[in-house]
Amino acid sequence: MLFMKILKSISSFFDLLNTITGSICAFFAASMVVVVLTVVILRYGFSISFIWMQETYVWLHAYIFMMGSGYTYLSNEHVRIDVIYRGASIKYKSIVDILGNIFLLLPFIYIIWKFSFPFVARSWSMNEISREVGGLPALYILKSAILVFCIMLFLQAISNIIKSIINLTSIDKS
């Protein structure tokens, strides 16, 4: 019983982290709209262009998708084939979720992490900047979005596994 409470607390904490991250992504989305609008007005209204502004909305777009992956999974808004899953029992859904997370999602996250970590570490070690003149410095921050993606999605996968285990154990008791 205590173990299940600890698991619920861990799951709730991971859900909270992804909810906060989702809110940050919403702010990034609003910011991206303002930046794009500004770029368009400056370019077509005044024939002025800044590379750093264009890169800013690309960076925001990248972080919205990469950071928001865990929140999307938390909200159950990810892509799923619902033909069989939608009408299934809670027990069936819990088993599918556990197996899918362990055998599909977690290995995917591991592979992304394994191959992107050296890429991001190299970028940090060389203090990489934009190739474009007038572009944003600290390109390693953009590349770090890949690792943020892995972390946030990993935390949510663990949370979903915990919730599925709790669902299975509560079904067995009833």
Backbone hydrogen bonds, N-H to C=O, Kabsch-Sander energy under -0.5 kcal/mol:
donor,donor_aa,acceptor,acceptor_aa,energy
5,K,1,M,-1.8
6,I,2,L,-2.2
7,L,3,F,-2.4
8,K,4,M,-2.6
9,S,5,K,-2.2
10,I,6,I,-2.4
11,S,7,L,-2.7
12,S,8,K,-2.8
13,F,9,S,-2.3
14,F,10,I,-2.5
15,D,11,S,-2.5
16,L,12,S,-2.4
17,L,13,F,-2.5
18,N,14,F,-2.2
19,T,15,D,-2.1
20,I,16,L,-2.7
21,T,17,L,-2.3
22,G,18,N,-2.2
23,S,19,T,-1.9
24,I,20,I,-2.1
25,C,21,T,-2.3
26,A,22,G,-1.9
27,F,23,S,-1.9
28,F,24,I,-2.5
29,A,25,C,-2.5
30,A,26,A,-2.1
31,S,27,F,-2.6
32,M,28,F,-2.7
33,V,29,A,-1.9
34,V,30,A,-1.8
35,V,31,S,-2.6
36,V,32,M,-2.9
37,L,33,V,-2.5
38,T,34,V,-2.4
39,V,35,V,-2.7
40,V,36,V,-2.6
41,I,37,L,-2.6
42,L,38,T,-2.8
43,R,39,V,-2.7
44,Y,40,V,-2.8
45,G,40,V,-0.5
45,G,41,I,-1.9
46,F,41,I,-0.7
46,F,42,L,-1.1
47,S,43,R,-0.8
48,I,42,L,-2.7
52,W,134,G,-0.8
54,Q,50,F,-1.6
55,E,51,I,-2.7
56,T,52,W,-1.7
57,Y,53,M,-1.6
58,V,54,Q,-1.3
59,W,55,E,-2.7
60,L,56,T,-2.6
61,H,57,Y,-2.1
62,A,58,V,-2.4
63,Y,59,W,-2.6
64,I,60,L,-2.4
65,F,61,H,-1.9
66,M,62,A,-2.8
67,M,63,Y,-2.2
68,G,63,Y,-0.7
68,G,64,I,-1.2
69,S,66,M,-0.7
70,G,67,M,-0.6
71,Y,67,M,-0.5
72,T,68,G,-2.6
73,Y,69,S,-2.2
74,L,70,G,-2.6
75,S,71,Y,-2.5
76,N,73,Y,-1.0
77,E,72,T,-2.6
82,D,80,R,-1.0
85,Y,81,I,-0.6
86,R,82,D,-1.5
88,A,85,Y,-1.4
93,K,89,S,-2.6
94,S,90,I,-2.6
95,I,91,K,-2.3
96,V,92,Y,-2.6
97,D,93,K,-2.8
98,I,94,S,-2.5
99,L,95,I,-2.6
100,G,96,V,-2.9
101,N,97,D,-2.5
102,I,98,I,-2.6
103,F,99,L,-2.8
104,L,100,G,-1.6
105,L,100,G,-2.3
106,L,101,N,-3.1
108,F,104,L,-1.6
109,I,105,L,-2.7
110,Y,106,L,-2.5
111,I,107,P,-2.5
112,I,108,F,-2.4
113,W,109,I,-2.8
114,K,110,Y,-3.2
115,F,111,I,-2.2
116,S,112,I,-1.9
117,F,113,W,-2.6
120,V,116,S,-2.7
121,A,117,F,-3.1
122,R,118,P,-2.6
123,S,119,F,-1.5
124,W,120,V,-2.4
125,S,121,A,-2.8
126,M,122,R,-1.9
127,N,124,W,-1.2
128,E,123,S,-2.4
130,S,136,L,-1.7
135,G,132,E,-2.1
139,L,128,E,-2.0
140,Y,128,E,-0.8
141,I,138,A,-1.8
142,L,138,A,-0.6
143,K,139,L,-2.1
144,S,140,Y,-1.6
145,A,142,L,-1.6
146,I,143,K,-1.5
148,V,144,S,-2.3
149,F,145,A,-2.5
150,C,146,I,-1.9
151,I,147,L,-2.4
152,M,148,V,-2.9
153,L,149,F,-2.4
154,F,150,C,-2.2
155,L,151,I,-2.6
156,Q,152,M,-1.9
157,A,153,L,-2.3
158,I,154,F,-2.5
159,S,155,L,-2.3
160,N,156,Q,-2.6
161,I,157,A,-2.3
162,I,158,I,-2.5
163,K,159,S,-2.5
164,S,160,N,-2.2
165,I,161,I,-2.4
166,I,162,I,-2.6
167,N,163,K,-2.5
168,L,164,S,-2.4
169,T,165,I,-2.5
170,S,166,I,-2.3
171,I,167,N,-1.8
172,D,168,L,-1.9
173,K,169,T,-1.1
174,S,170,S,-0.9
